[in-house]
Amino acid sequence: MTQSEENYLKGIYHLSHAGQQSVATNAIAEHMETKPSSVTDMLKRLAEKGLVDYQRYKGVSLTESGAQSALKVIRKHRLWEVFLVEKLDFSWDEVHEVAEQLEHIKSEQLIDRLDAHLDYPDFDPHGDPIPDKDGKFKAREKRLLSSLRPGDTGVCIGVKDSSSPFLRFLDKYGIALGSEISVTAKEEFDDSMAIRLGGQDLQISHQIASNLFVKPNR
């Protein structure tokens, strides 16, 4: 496959919630930042290769082969992100664009050795699960911080928004994977939150709380 075809499969996978739902052409065009006509041409090519089920005006879904191909790209991307952070001291807001380039390396032997070198990580630096060779994820309980109520506590285990501006915002206030967060108050008007983090009290917006995944403490 070409890099462009791999990018489309990965994009459709993310948009379809793990490859299980049909995705509209316009949604793909917006995600890929291209014209709907270009998307249609690509979908026809992917359909000819048996990687997607595509019906005009009815959207597209990944075939089993297409989903496995998408997961291979996602696996490489997330393993490279771990490598860049753990071995080359990149910050978590710097790795995405570099991993976008590295994810298209074809050598399975290289990726298997990379996985072993990193001691088979289950999650990337943003808390996203890394598929194994068979495309399987390690499941774990997670909830959005915005769903917690005053008195609840949890450990930050991931981000919904992995954009550089958001990650830099989290760095500014010391919010990282593994941080324990206690909800001390919640505003009825706008759902903003007062939280306690590492001995400091912070006020965060609903938007921020809706982009942080936590594992609630029982």
N, C-alpha and C positions, 0 to 999 in steps of 0.2 A: 504493500500500500504506500501511497504518497503521504507526506507529512500532512497535507491538507485533508486527505481522507481520514487520517487518524484523529486530527483535530475535530472534525465533524462528528465522528463516532463518540469521542469523549464528550463533546458538547451536548449531543443528544442524550447520552447517558445521564449527565448531570441534570438536564432539563426534565427528564422523564422520571425522576425519582428512582434511580437504580434500574433504569431500562425497562420498566414495567408498564409505562403509560405512553399513549400516543402524544406526539408533540407537533404543534402547528408550525408551518413553514415560516410564518412571520416571527415567531418566537426564536427560531433558529437563526434567522437573518439578524435579529437584534443582538442575539448572543454572540454571533460570529462577526458582527459589524460589517455586514455585506448586504447586497441587494437580494430580495426574494427570488428573482429570476436566477441568480447565481446559485442559490440554495437548491432550487428545483433541479438545475442541471446536475449538481453534485448528488442529490438524492437518487436520481435516475441511475447514475454510475454505481452508487453503493447498492442499489436494488439489483442491478445486473450481476453484481458480485455476491449476492445472497447475504448481504450484511444488514439490510434494513427491509422492512415491509412498508412500502410507500404506495398510498392511493391519493391521487390528486383531490384536493379539497377535504381530505379526511386525516391529514397529518401523517406522521411517520413513527414507527417504533422499531427498535433493534431486534434482529433475529438473535437466536442463541449464539451464533457465530459472531455477530456484530457486537453483542454484549461482552463476550469473552475478549474480543479484540480491544474494545474500549477499556476493559479492566487491566489488560496488559500495559496499556499506555499510562493509565492512572497509577498502577503499581510502580512503574519506572519513575514517574514524576515524583511520587511521594518518597521513594527511596533516595532519589537524588537530593530532595530537600533535606532529609535527615543527614545525609553525607555532608552537604554544604554547611549546615549548622554545626554539626558535631565535630567534623574533621577540619573544616576550613574557616571556622569562626565567622560565617555569615550570620547576620541577624535575621530573625524570622520574617521581616518585611522586605528582605532583599532577595530571597531565594526563588520566588515564583517565576520570574522572567527567565532566570538562568535554567531552572528545571524544565521550563517550556522548551528550551532548545535540546537539553540532554535526554528528554523523554523519547525522542525519536531514534535513538541508537538502537540498532537491530539485534545486536549480539545478546542472545539469551544467557550464554555462558557468563558474560560480563555482569549482567544483572543478578544472576544467581550468586556470583562471587561477591558482588556488592552487598547483597542481602546478608550473606554469611559474615562478611567483614564487619557489618553493623550489628551483628548478633541478632538478626531476625527481628527487627522492630515491628511492633503492632500498630504504631501510630506515628504520624508525621509531626513536624514542629508546630502545626496549627491544631493538632488534636484529631485530625482526620484519620480513619482507619486505613491501613495499607493492605491491599489484597495479597493473599499468598499466591503461589504458582497456579493454584486451581481456581483463583478468583474468589476465594472465600475470605470474609472479614471476621475479625474478632469483635463480637458484640459487647457493648457495655451500656449500662443505664446512663442516660443523660437527659437533662431538661434545660430549657432556656432560663437564664437568671430571672427574666421578667415574670416567670410563672411562680416564683417563690414569694412567700408572704413574710411579713415582719416576724422575726424570731427564728426563721429558717436559716440554716447554714449549708454551704456546699463547697466543693473544691472545683476550681476552674479546670475543665478538661478539653476545651476546644473553642473555636470561634466560628461563627456562621459567616461573617464577613472577613475575608482574609486580604482585603485591600491594604496597600502600604499605609495610607493615611490613618486607617483604623488601628492597625498594629502599632504605628508610632504613637498614637494616642494612648494605647494601653501601656506601652513602655514608659511614657511620660508619668503615668500615675502608678507604675509598679504592678500592674495587673498582668500576670503571666500564668502559664499552665502550672498547676500545682498550688496556686494561691488559694487560701481558704477565705471565703467571703461570707460575712454574716449580714443579713438584711435587718436593719434596725428600724426602718420606717418606709412607708410607701404612700405617695401623694394620690389622693382620690381624683384630683383634677386631671393630671396628665400622666399618671403612673410612673413618674420619676421616683427614684429610690435613694434612700440614705443607706449606705453600706459601711461596714467596718472591715478593713483590710490591712493585715500586718500592723495593727496598732494605730492606724490612722482612719479617720472618718472622712468619707467622700460622698458627694451628691452626684448621681449619674442619671442621665436621661433615659426615657423608655427605649429610645433607639439603641443606646449602648447596651442596656440590659437585654434587649431582644437579639443581640448578636454575640452573646456569650453563653456557652454551654457549661453547665455545672453538673457534677454528680452530687445529689443531695446527701447530707449526712443523716443517718437514721437516729 
